[in-house]
Amino acid sequence: MTANSNTPQQETASSSPETTPAGYAALSGPSLWLHRLTSLAFVCVCAGLGVLLLILPWTSNWTDNHFLLAYPVLREIMTNDFVRGVCSGLGLLDIWIGFSEALHYKEDHRT
């Protein structure tokens, strides 16, 4: 049986060093630093927002503010422990997403 000339041939281990196995070009120079900085910013925002959502629902600032004092029905909903727990759970999830991104950060170290 002969190979069809229209089918793509399999890549060997000696494929082009400029591309990664997925076919993406390796980052270098300013684009590498931009990738690093955006990853760092994402981790910092996720961690900060997560800590805020984790702690804020259990403080007096959550319930005793001018916005909620003007709307008593909304204040009653926001003081419900279930709502506070959901917000804290979202905070934990946000922290986990940020640190997971930091732990799984990879960059191509080719020259």
C-alpha positions in Angstrom: 0.0 0.0 0.0 1.5 3.4 -1.0 1.3 6.6 1.0 -1.1 9.3 -0.4 0.8 12.4 -1.4 -2.1 14.6 -0.2 -1.9 13.6 3.4 0.4 15.6 5.7 3.5 13.8 6.8 4.1 13.3 10.5 6.6 15.7 12.2 9.8 14.2 13.5 11.7 15.1 16.6 14.0 17.3 14.4 11.3 19.8 13.6 11.9 23.5 13.3 13.4 25.0 16.5 11.5 28.2 16.0 8.1 26.7 16.8 6.7 24.7 19.7 5.0 21.4 19.1 1.6 23.1 19.1 2.8 25.3 16.2 3.1 28.6 18.1 6.2 30.7 17.7 8.4 31.1 20.8 8.1 34.4 22.6 11.2 36.6 22.7 12.2 40.1 23.7 9.4 42.6 24.6 6.6 40.1 23.9 8.1 37.7 26.5 8.2 40.4 29.1 4.7 41.5 28.2 3.5 37.9 28.7 5.3 37.8 32.1 3.8 41.1 33.3 0.3 40.2 32.2 0.5 36.9 34.0 1.8 38.6 37.1 -0.9 41.2 37.0 -3.6 38.5 36.5 -2.3 36.6 39.6 -2.1 39.8 41.7 -5.7 40.8 40.7 -7.1 37.4 41.3 -5.4 37.1 44.7 -6.4 40.6 45.8 -10.0 40.3 44.7 -10.2 36.8 46.2 -9.0 38.0 49.6 -11.4 40.9 49.5 -14.3 38.6 48.7 -13.2 36.2 51.3 -13.0 38.7 54.2 -15.4 41.6 53.3 -18.7 39.8 53.6 -18.0 39.1 57.3 -17.2 42.7 58.3 -19.5 45.6 59.2 -18.6 47.4 56.0 -20.6 44.8 54.1 -23.9 45.6 55.9 -23.5 49.1 57.3 -22.9 51.3 54.3 -25.0 54.1 52.8 -26.1 52.1 49.8 -27.6 49.2 51.8 -29.1 51.5 54.4 -31.2 53.1 51.7 -32.5 49.8 50.5 -33.7 47.6 53.5 -34.8 44.7 51.3 -31.3 44.5 49.7 -29.7 44.8 53.1 -31.7 41.9 54.4 -30.5 39.8 51.4 -26.9 40.8 51.8 -26.8 40.0 55.5 -28.0 36.5 54.8 -25.3 34.0 55.8 -25.9 32.0 52.6 -25.1 35.1 50.5 -22.0 35.8 52.6 -20.9 32.2 52.2 -21.3 32.3 48.5 -19.2 35.5 48.2 -16.5 34.0 50.4 -16.6 30.8 48.3 -16.1 32.9 45.1 -13.2 34.6 46.9 -11.6 31.2 47.6 -12.2 30.1 44.0 -10.6 33.4 42.8 -7.5 32.8 44.9 -7.3 29.3 43.7 -7.5 30.4 40.0 -4.8 33.0 40.5 -2.3 30.7 42.3 -3.1 27.9 39.8 -2.2 30.2 37.0 1.1 31.1 38.8 2.0 27.5 39.4 1.3 26.4 35.9 3.1 29.3 34.2 5.4 28.1 31.5 7.5 29.9 28.9 9.6 28.6 26.1 13.4 28.9 26.9 14.7 28.4 23.4 17.4 30.7 22.1 
